[in-house]
């Protein structure tokens, strides 16, 4: 099987909240069209750029086994596609089924360039849960009344926090709680006594979101295109880059009510954020007159409900059965301890900045390195051509160079260093990474995304990770397997994976502001001995910088 298509990146006039903007879109649709394929399909998407910005598309969560050239992060695996140029993304979907997403992967263009990836099981393969009557994608996004590119470029120039978005959206629609928005409301029409599969995707730029439907419970059955042990919940938490498939069982009768669904932010940091709520409506069909129906509203957790979040994420477990085993690395070849969090960098000479002080800019880092992307070549091209000299170094620190009390009072010196360093991994080595949040400029949750891999979250906790006591509590039997996982505010997670996919793989916070500030790094996984264990040669149409 083979899904082939051609898509255009083009301008589109969209009006929300009484503001009309010329946004960047795919095929004139917002949100963008779904990529629908089956497990095992080969996918070819030719992307033609008809806008003035450079662009790339990332197929978020697709493993890209030996096809890293199709991964999409700008200056990591490819130079971006320039105006009036094109590039064909060519990859096979191996051993994956469920919901993922595609989005632009350069600057903040994914604010409007995003859409669902729906991978159906192979023919005649059932879901490991009740067959749904219908499947509905639900994408969360962030709407800006101004061009998001202007927002981030101004923030990087002043060194301050950026202007926040003007609304959250459900399938591109903000809903009635915003001014001038009641007509732009997502309506989910359902029948009584049916089971619906909601494919929920957080494509927002900078906010983790709670989601709930009034008077309806949801059953989580999959996360990041990996089946989970089912569990019921009234409220979901979903970070940017994460997906969650849930079963919604409708009431057996026509209720005398309509039900709001709502999504709003989870935030523990110190900066400003968009403190608003997007809502849609769950309508039971053949309620012809909605006039006299009660409107029921859900209650979302408090904005900084960190304990709710910890309890919620702990409920996720791999299905881990004979058909869908959890192949957790039991022994570890390489151990890494990475701090993730905010920091500062100096203001240019003779200027004042709007960072934490007027002489500093906001920054973010992994092990105190704020990662600088190259601009004239991609990391993987430099590696493949043997021309990495002057492009990147291979001595990324495996532990912090200056240890401190990570979740205690912050150190006096919060300056980060800027560099381009990668970690080199031998093919198929087993890897453990402990990701530790820091309290510098405020403890904050960081959803970390690893390209090219799914990883097992074997442990999580609050405070400083204790290498002597904490590993004894790791779950090595049925931990959840994801491509994006939240490092708890003032806490840590431990992840494990086998480095079985050659290439250069980006790992970054999926809050785009933090990525822009430098909370990103890359893994260079070497070729294996076998013919299917080598990075394929670059395609002939790989864009030039």
C-alpha positions in Angstrom: 0.0 0.0 0.0 1.1 3.4 -0.8 -0.4 6.8 0.1 0.8 9.5 -2.3 -0.2 13.1 -2.3 0.9 16.6 -3.2 0.3 19.4 -0.7 0.7 23.2 -1.1 1.8 25.5 1.7 -0.3 28.6 0.9 -1.8 31.7 2.4 -5.4 31.6 3.6 -7.6 34.4 5.0 -9.1 33.3 8.3 -11.3 35.4 10.6 -11.5 34.6 14.3 -12.4 36.9 17.3 -13.3 39.7 14.7 -9.6 39.6 13.5 -8.9 38.6 9.9 -5.4 37.3 9.3 -3.6 36.0 6.2 -2.4 32.7 7.8 -0.1 30.0 6.6 -2.1 26.8 5.6 -1.8 23.5 3.9 -4.1 23.2 0.9 -6.1 26.2 2.1 -7.4 24.3 5.1 -7.2 25.3 8.8 -6.5 23.0 10.6 -4.8 21.1 7.8 -6.1 18.0 6.2 -5.6 14.5 7.8 -3.0 12.1 6.6 -4.8 8.8 6.7 -2.8 5.6 6.2 -2.5 2.0 7.4 0.2 0.3 9.5 2.8 -0.9 6.9 1.9 1.7 4.3 4.5 3.6 2.3 3.7 7.4 2.4 4.9 9.9 -0.1 4.0 13.6 0.4 5.3 16.2 -2.0 5.3 19.6 -0.2 5.3 22.7 -2.5 6.1 26.0 -0.8 4.0 28.9 -2.1 4.7 31.3 0.8 7.6 33.7 1.5 8.7 31.8 4.7 11.0 28.8 4.6 9.1 25.7 5.7 9.4 22.1 6.7 6.9 19.4 7.8 7.6 17.1 10.7 5.6 13.8 11.0 5.4 13.9 14.7 5.8 10.5 16.3 6.5 8.6 13.1 9.5 6.4 13.8 11.1 7.0 10.4 13.2 3.8 10.6 16.3 4.5 8.4 14.4 7.3 6.7 15.5 10.2 8.9 15.7 12.5 5.9 11.9 12.6 6.0 11.7 13.6 9.7 11.4 17.3 9.0 13.0 19.5 11.8 14.8 22.4 10.0 18.6 22.4 10.2 18.5 19.0 12.0 17.7 16.5 9.2 17.2 18.9 6.3 17.5 22.5 5.2 14.1 24.1 4.9 12.0 24.2 1.7 12.4 27.7 0.2 9.8 29.7 -1.6 8.6 28.0 -4.8 10.7 24.9 -4.1 9.4 21.5 -3.2 10.5 18.4 -1.3 9.0 14.9 -1.2 8.8 13.2 2.2 9.0 9.5 1.7 8.6 7.0 4.6 7.1 3.7 5.6 4.9 3.4 8.7 6.4 0.4 10.6 4.8 -1.2 13.6 2.6 1.8 14.5 -1.1 2.4 14.6 -3.2 5.1 16.2 -3.2 8.9 16.3 -0.2 11.2 15.7 0.1 14.7 14.1 2.0 16.5 11.4 3.2 20.1 11.8 5.6 22.6 10.5 9.0 22.4 12.2 10.7 25.8 11.8 10.3 28.8 14.1 6.6 29.1 15.2 5.0 28.2 11.8 3.2 25.2 13.4 0.8 27.7 15.0 -1.4 27.2 11.9 0.4 24.5 9.9 -0.8 21.3 11.5 -3.1 18.4 11.1 -3.9 14.8 12.2 -2.1 11.6 11.3 -4.5 8.7 11.5 -2.9 5.3 11.2 -5.4 2.5 10.9 -4.5 -1.0 11.9 -3.7 -3.5 9.1 -6.7 -4.9 7.3 -8.7 -7.3 9.5 -6.8 -6.3 12.6 -9.3 -5.3 15.3 -8.7 -2.6 17.9 -7.9 -4.1 21.4 -11.1 -2.3 22.6 -14.7 -2.0 21.6 -15.2 -1.1 18.0 -16.4 2.5 17.9 -19.5 3.6 16.1 -17.6 6.6 14.7 -14.1 8.2 15.0 -13.7 12.0 15.4 -10.4 13.9 15.5 -10.2 16.7 18.0 -7.3 19.1 17.6 -6.4 21.8 20.2 -4.6 24.9 18.8 -3.7 28.4 19.7 -5.0 31.4 17.8 -3.1 34.7 17.6 -4.7 37.9 16.4 -1.3 38.9 15.1 1.4 37.0 13.1 3.0 34.5 15.6 6.4 35.0 13.7 6.3 38.7 14.8 5.6 37.6 18.4 8.6 35.3 18.6 11.0 37.5 16.7 10.1 40.4 19.0 10.6 38.2 22.1 14.0 37.0 20.9 15.1 40.5 20.2 14.0 42.0 23.5 14.9 38.9 25.6 11.6 39.1 27.3 8.5 36.8 27.5 6.4 36.8 24.3 2.9 38.2 23.9 0.5 35.3 24.6 -2.1 33.9 22.3 -5.6 35.3 22.1 -7.5 32.1 22.2 -7.3 28.3 22.3 -9.2 26.5 19.7 -10.9 23.1 19.2 -10.6 22.1 15.5 -9.7 25.7 14.7 -12.7 27.2 16.5 -12.4 29.2 19.8 -16.0 28.8 21.0 -18.5 31.1 22.7 -16.5 32.1 25.8 -14.4 34.6 23.7 -15.6 37.9 22.4 -17.0 37.9 18.8 -16.7 34.1 18.6 -20.1 32.4 19.3 -20.5 31.4 15.7 -17.1 29.8 15.7 -17.9 26.9 17.9 -17.1 23.2 17.4 -20.2 21.0 17.6 -19.9 17.3 18.1 -23.2 15.7 17.2 -23.8 12.2 18.7 -26.5 9.5 18.9 -27.5 8.0 22.2 -26.2 4.6 23.3 -23.1 4.6 21.0 -19.4 4.5 21.6 -17.3 7.2 19.8 -13.5 7.2 19.5 -12.1 10.7 20.0 -8.6 11.1 18.6 -7.4 14.1 20.7 -4.3 16.0 19.6 -2.7 19.0 21.4 -1.2 21.1 18.6 -1.0 24.3 20.7 2.3 26.1 20.6 3.0 26.7 24.3 0.4 25.3 26.6 -0.4 22.0 28.2 -4.2 21.7 28.3 -6.8 20.1 30.5 -9.9 18.7 28.7 -13.3 17.6 30.0 -16.9 17.0 28.7 -19.7 17.9 31.1 -21.3 14.8 32.7 -19.4 12.4 30.5 -16.6 10.1 31.5 -13.8 9.2 29.0 -11.9 5.9 28.7 -8.2 6.4 27.7 -7.2 3.5 25.3 -4.1 4.9 23.6 -1.4 7.6 23.9 1.0 8.7 21.2 -0.1 5.8 18.9 0.6 3.2 21.6 -2.2 1.2 23.1 -2.6 1.6 26.9 -4.4 -0.4 29.6 -7.8 1.3 29.5 -8.7 3.7 32.4 -11.6 6.0 33.0 -11.2 9.7 33.7 -13.4 12.8 33.8 -10.4 15.1 32.8 -7.5 14.6 30.4 -4.2 16.5 30.5 -2.5 16.6 27.2 0.8 18.4 26.4 1.7 19.9 23.0 2.8 17.1 20.8 0.9 14.5 22.7 -2.1 12.5 21.4 -4.7 10.6 23.4 -7.4 8.3 22.0 -10.4 8.0 24.3 -13.7 6.2 24.1 -16.8 8.3 24.8 -19.9 6.3 25.6 -23.0 8.4 25.0 -26.0 8.2 27.4 -28.6 5.6 26.5 -31.4 8.1 26.1 -31.8 11.6 24.7 -30.9 13.8 27.7 -32.7 17.1 28.2 -29.4 19.0 28.0 -26.5 20.0 25.9 -23.0 19.5 27.2 -20.0 21.8 26.9 -16.6 20.4 26.3 -13.8 22.6 27.5 -10.0 22.9 27.3 -7.9 25.2 29.4 -4.3 25.6 30.5 -2.1 23.8 33.0 0.7 26.2 34.0 3.1 26.4 36.9 5.8 28.8 35.7 6.3 32.5 36.4 5.7 34.0 33.0 2.5 35.2 31.5 0.3 32.7 29.7 -3.1 32.7 27.9 -5.5 32.1 30.8 -8.6 31.4 28.8 -10.9 28.5 27.9 -11.9 27.1 24.6 -15.3 25.3 24.5 -17.3 23.2 22.1 -20.7 21.6 22.3 -21.7 17.9 22.6 -25.2 17.7 21.0 -27.4 14.7 21.0 -29.0 14.3 17.6 -32.6 15.1 16.9 -32.7 17.7 19.6 -34.3 20.0 17.1 -35.0 22.8 19.5 -32.0 23.7 21.6 -33.7 26.6 23.1 -35.1 25.1 26.3 -32.3 22.6 27.0 -30.1 23.0 30.0 -26.4 23.8 29.2 -24.1 21.9 31.4 -20.5 22.9 31.9 -17.5 20.8 33.0 -15.2 21.9 35.8 -11.5 21.9 34.9 -8.8 21.5 37.6 -7.0 24.6 38.9 -4.4 26.0 36.5 -1.5 24.8 38.7 -2.9 21.4 39.7 0.4 19.7 39.7 -0.7 16.8 42.0 -3.7 16.1 39.7 -1.2 15.9 36.8 1.2 13.5 38.7 -1.7 11.2 39.6 -3.1 11.4 36.1 0.2 10.6 34.3 0.8 7.7 36.7 -2.3 6.0 35.4 -0.8 5.4 32.0 0.4 1.8 31.5 1.4 -0.1 28.3 -1.0 -2.7 27.2 2.0 -5.1 27.4 0.2 -8.3 26.3 1.3 -11.1 23.9 0.2 -9.2 20.8 1.5 -5.7 21.9 4.4 -6.4 24.2 6.4 -3.8 26.0 10.0 -4.4 25.1 11.5 -2.4 28.0 15.3 -2.3 28.2 16.1 -4.2 31.4 19.8 -3.5 31.3 21.3 -0.1 30.4 24.4 0.5 28.3 24.5 4.4 28.6 23.1 6.5 31.4 22.4 10.2 31.1 21.3 12.8 33.6 20.0 16.0 31.9 18.7 19.1 33.7 16.0 20.9 31.7 14.8 24.4 32.5 15.2 28.1 32.1 18.2 30.4 32.5 19.7 33.6 31.2 22.0 34.9 28.6 23.7 38.3 28.5 22.1 41.3 26.8 24.1 42.6 23.8 26.5 45.5 24.7 25.0 48.9 25.1 21.4 47.6 25.0 18.8 47.0 27.6 16.7 43.8 27.6 13.4 42.7 29.0 14.6 39.4 30.5 14.7 38.6 34.2 16.8 41.8 34.5 17.5 44.6 32.1 20.9 43.2 31.4 19.8 39.6 30.6 17.6 37.7 28.2 15.5 34.6 28.9 17.1 31.4 27.8 16.6 27.7 28.2 18.9 24.7 28.2 19.7 21.0 28.6 22.6 20.5 31.0 23.1 24.3 30.8 23.7 24.2 27.1 21.4 26.4 25.1 21.5 24.5 21.8 22.3 26.6 18.7 21.1 25.2 15.3 23.4 25.6 12.3 22.0 27.9 9.5 23.9 26.9 6.4 23.6 23.1 6.6 21.6 20.5 8.5 23.3 18.5 11.3 22.6 15.2 9.5 23.9 16.4 6.1 27.1 17.5 7.9 27.4 14.1 9.6 26.5 12.0 6.4 29.0 13.9 4.3 31.7 13.6 6.9 31.8 17.4 7.2 30.8 17.9 10.8 34.0 19.9 11.6 32.9 23.4 12.6 29.2 22.4 12.5 28.8 20.4 15.6 30.8 18.8 18.4 30.2 15.3 19.9 31.0 16.0 23.6 27.5 16.9 24.9 27.8 16.4 28.7 26.1 13.3 30.0 25.7 14.9 33.4 25.6 18.6 34.5 29.1 20.1 34.6 28.2 22.1 37.8 25.8 20.1 40.0 23.5 22.1 42.3 20.3 21.6 44.3 18.2 21.5 41.2 14.8 22.0 42.8 16.0 24.1 45.8 16.9 27.8 45.8 18.4 28.7 42.5 22.2 29.3 42.2 23.5 32.9 41.8 24.8 32.3 38.3 22.0 31.3 36.0 23.9 32.0 32.7 23.7 29.3 30.1 26.3 28.5 27.5 25.5 28.5 23.7 26.8 25.6 21.7 26.0 22.9 19.2 26.9 19.5 20.7 25.4 16.1 20.2 25.5 12.7 22.0 26.8 9.9 19.8 25.2 6.5 20.4 26.2 3.1 19.1 23.5 1.3 17.1 21.1 -0.6 19.4 22.6 0.5 22.6 20.1 0.7 25.5 19.8 4.2 26.9 18.4 5.6 30.1 17.9 9.4 30.4 16.8 11.1 33.7 15.3 14.5 32.9 15.4 16.8 35.9 13.5 20.0 36.0 15.2 23.0 37.7 13.8 25.8 39.8 15.8 28.5 38.0 13.3 31.2 37.1 10.5 29.0 38.4 9.9 25.3 38.4 7.9 24.4 35.3 6.5 21.4 33.5 8.5 20.6 30.3 6.9 18.2 27.7 10.1 16.6 26.2 9.7 15.2 22.6 12.2 12.7 21.1 12.2 12.4 17.3 12.5 9.0 15.7 11.7 7.0 18.8 9.1 5.9 21.3 10.5 5.7 24.8 9.4 4.0 28.0 8.7 6.3 31.0 10.0 4.0 33.7 9.9 6.4 36.6 8.8 9.9 37.8 8.9 11.9 41.0 9.1 15.2 42.7 12.2 16.9 44.0 15.8 15.9 43.0 16.3 12.5 41.5 18.1 10.1 43.8 20.3 7.6 41.8 20.6 5.4 44.9 16.9 5.1 45.9 14.7 6.0 42.9 15.7 3.2 40.4 14.3 0.6 42.8 10.9 2.0 42.1 11.2 1.9 38.3 8.4 0.1 36.4 10.2 -2.2 33.9 7.1 -4.4 33.2 4.4 -2.2 31.7 5.6 1.5 31.7 3.8 3.8 29.2 5.5 4.2 25.9 5.4 7.7 24.3 7.2 10.1 22.1 6.5 13.2 24.3 6.4 13.1 28.1 6.1 15.9 30.7 9.0 16.4 33.0 7.0 17.4 36.2 7.3 20.9 37.6 10.0 20.6 40.3 10.5 16.9 39.6 12.0 14.3 37.2 11.2 11.5 34.8 13.3 8.5 33.8 13.0 7.2 30.2 14.6 4.2 28.4 14.9 3.2 24.8 17.0 1.1 22.4 19.0 3.3 19.9 17.8 1.1 17.0 17.2 3.9 14.4 20.3 5.5 12.7 20.4 9.2 12.1 20.4 12.5 13.9 17.4 12.9 16.2 16.2 16.1 17.7 15.1 16.1 21.4 13.4 19.3 22.6 10.8 20.8 24.9 7.5 20.9 22.9 6.6 24.3 24.3 7.9 26.2 21.3 8.9 29.2 23.4 11.4 27.0 25.3 12.6 25.4 22.1 13.3 28.9 20.7 15.2 29.8 23.9 17.4 26.7 23.4 15.8 23.8 25.3 16.9 21.3 22.7 19.7 18.9 21.8 20.4 16.1 19.4 21.3 12.4 19.4 23.5 11.0 16.7 22.8 7.3 16.3 25.4 5.4 14.3 24.7 2.8 11.6 24.3 -0.9 12.6 26.0 -3.7 10.7 22.9 -5.0 8.9 21.5 -3.7 5.6 18.3 -2.5 7.2 20.3 -0.8 10.0 21.9 2.0 8.0 20.7 5.5 7.3 19.7 5.6 3.6 21.4 8.0 1.3 19.7 11.5 1.1 17.0 11.9 -1.6 18.0 13.8 -4.7 15.5 16.6 -4.0 16.7 17.3 -0.4 16.5 21.1 -0.1 19.6 23.3 -0.1 20.1 25.9 2.5 
